């Protein structure tokens, strides 16, 4: 990790002992990164121990509290370390990226150069997913209706943003609704969002009952995030609807 960096990597992780070391190692080598924080979100395996051995600072939830809560915990840990200095930019990465996390540098560059307040990854290598894209379509259409922006991969969790943008988006939406809500809320507040192609990949979602349950939870969380932002959607639709 760089001794003169300005970016912290935050990795929410639950039961990722098999991949977390490779993800941490790759993230720590990114330009400008001088801190990697892993939030062990109630793992039942050795995720926290393995992450710490790989060089990350580890914060642990005693029980699984979900992705959004892990993101907030990680950001708060970074804030405490930043109290006497300039706030770091925040790069959020999934725990299962493994060695492909080394390709996250293009996400950081526009934020460090003040050309974007938040970047969103677009994976150039698409893994075969076990689902049917229902959650993606729901999120994409909800964002379009609320803001006019049509993201390529609206649920992609690989994002870099300034501390100011992160604080403007708090409190984060619950669970897996966090990405959809982040995009809507920041655009409505005038922050600049840029999508960036990266050569990264994470574990493909399967088709067993656990995977189906995961997608059902995703669908619920995204629907809830959109439902609570109905006033923003209505406001945007009224803005673009022609006068009668």
Secondary structure, 3 states (H helix, E strand, C coil): CCCCCCEEEEEEECCCCCCHHHHHHHHHCCCCEEEEEEEEECCCCCHHHHHHHCCCEEEEECCCCCHHHHHHHHHHHHHHHCCCCCCCEEEECCHHHHHHHHHHHHHHHHHHCCCCCEEEEEECCCCCCCCCCHHHHHHHHHHHHHHCCCCCCCCCCCEEECHHHHHHCCCCCCHHHHHHHHHHHHHHCCCCEEEEEECCCCCCCCCCHHHHHHHHHHHHHHHHHHHCCHHHHHHHHHHHCCCC
